[in-house]
Amino acid sequence: MENTNECQSCQMTMAELSEFGTNADGSRSEEYCCYCWENGAFLEPNQTLEGAIESNIPYLIEYGMAKTEDEAREMLQETMPVLKRWVL
């Protein structure tokens, strides 16, 4: 898979085939990553937007996208609410 997609739940960049989630029919999801979507369903179906933001803070810091928790939280609060999972 050559295209790079962004997970519409957690905002993870998906470039490798293994990073894409799976649909109920076994095909790869173009919208959700393997950490959010498996067999056509969310792995954490009751997760809230606020919970998703908090759980993603460490990853922004780990990958150098933010220096502090507050900076990461602010970035996520600006970008995640417009993702497909949270708009519906």
Stockholm file with secondary structure:
# STOCKHOLM 1.0

chainA/1-88         MENTNECQSCQMTMAELSEFGTNADGSRSEEYCCYCWENGAFLEPNQTLEGAIESNIPYLIEYGMAKTEDEAREMLQETMPVLKRWVL
#=GR chainA/1-88 SS CCCCEECTTTCCEECSGGGEEECTTSCEEEEEETTTEETTEESSTTCCHHHHHHHHHHHHHHTTSCSSHHHHHHHHHHHGGGSHHHHC
#=GC SS_cons        CCCCEECTTTCCEECSGGGEEECTTSCEEEEEETTTEETTEESSTTCCHHHHHHHHHHHHHHTTSCSSHHHHHHHHHHHGGGSHHHHC
//
